[in-house]
Amino acid sequence: MAQDLRKLFKEQREEKKYQMKEGHAERFFSKLETELPEKVKPNSYFWLKIAASVIIMIGLASYFFMNRNNTIEPQTTIVDNSDTKETNISLSDLSPDLQKIENYYVANINLELANLEVSDDNKGIVDGYMEQLEVLDLEYKKLNEELNEFGPNDQTIEALIQNLQLRLQLLKKLKEKLNQLKLSKNEQATII
C-alpha cells in the first residue's frame, strides 16, 4: 500500500500529454492585454530629476564660492523702454489703458531696483536675481519685436503684461529674501 506519491504523479504526467487548442495562447495574451494593459511607470525619471537638482546645487555653490572674494559693485538695472520706442508699435501705443498698465509696472520695477541694498553678504543672491531679470528683459524685447512683426494680438499683449508682472514679482521675492537674510544675521549677532 505504501506507494511513493511523487513517483505516481510523475508516471501519470508522462502518460497523459495535454494539448492546447490552436490559437489559445494568442487569445489569452490578447485578453490579458485588454484587461491589464502595460502601465508606464510615473517615476521613471525620478533619479534623473534628483541628479539634475544635485548638479544645479553644485553649480550654484561653486559659483557663490568662486565669486565670494570679488569686490562688490552694485549693479542697478533700470527698466528702459527706449528700445521699445524705436519700434513702430509698443504696448503703450495700443491704448491708454495699456499705457497706464505698462507705466505702473515699469515705475514699480524701477522703484524696487532703486531700493535694493547690496552688500558683501547678499551679492550672490542679488546677482542671481539680476540674471533672471536680464532674461525677462530679453524676452520682453522679443515680444515687442513679435508685436511689430505680426501686429497686436491678445496673446502677445498678455505675454508682455505677464512679463512685467513677473519682473515685479521677482524683485519683491528678492526684497523678501534680503529681509530674511538681514533678520537672520541680526538674530545671529544678538545670540553671539
Salt bridges, closest charged atoms under 4 A:
ASP4 OD1 - ARG6 NE 3.91
ASP83 OD2 - LYS141 NZ 3.08
GLU117 OE1 - LYS182 NZ 3.49
ASP121 OD1 - LYS185 NZ 3.47
ASP127 OD2 - LYS123 NZ 2.56
ASP137 OD2 - LYS141 NZ 3.73
ASP137 OD1 - ARG167 NH1 3.39
